[in-house]
Amino acid sequence: MLSDLSPEVTNHLLTTQFFGRIGCAANGQVLVVPVSYFYDGQAIYGHTREGTKTQFLRQNPAVCFEVDEICSPTSWRSVVVQGMYEELEGDERTYIEQQLGPGRIAPQKLAQSDTSELSPLDKSVVYRIRIIKKTGRSETKE
């Protein structure tokens, strides 16, 4: 039976999972990629490197985020978030890096030509998805 998740269960699912998927679109292309994340009850936070995803999100900050808990094809829960992407800097960035923890932050690679500087593709990006709307659905076998 399909049903809607309550706001409490929706928040619980976002809080207890570690991996989700970001959907973004720009230049007539759509991209969906898995990401690790942190949810604080208000927004979703993550870390990535410069690349296609960051290019798309800078061009079009409207983003979809999805997380699942799947037990079987007929027993699952899913949350979909519509939001706006923004990059973090300074103290806010440092705080979120700490919340994400060492298991969710990939170490930065040093450029081979100069170990004191990172190449543009190796620079990390810490971001927030400001939640506009979130919905949850589930299926349980009767």
HUVEN-V519019 format. One record per residue. SS is DSSP state (h for helix, s for strand, l for the rest). Layout:
# HUVEN-V519019
ss=[SS/SS]
This chain:
# HUVEN-V519019
ss=[l/s/s/s/l/l/h/h/h/h/h/h/h/h/h/h/l/l/s/s/s/s/s/s/s/s/l/l/s/s/s/s/s/s/s/s/l/s/s/l/l/l/s/s/s/s/s/s/s/l/l/h/h/h/h/h/h/h/h/l/l/s/s/s/s/s/s/s/s/s/s/s/l/l/s/s/s/s/s/s/s/s/s/s/s/s/s/l/l/h/h/h/h/h/h/h/h/h/h/h/l/l/l/l/l/l/l/l/l/l/l/l/l/l/l/l/l/l/l/h/h/h/l/s/s/s/s/s/s/s/s/s/s/s/s/s/s/s/s/s/l/l]
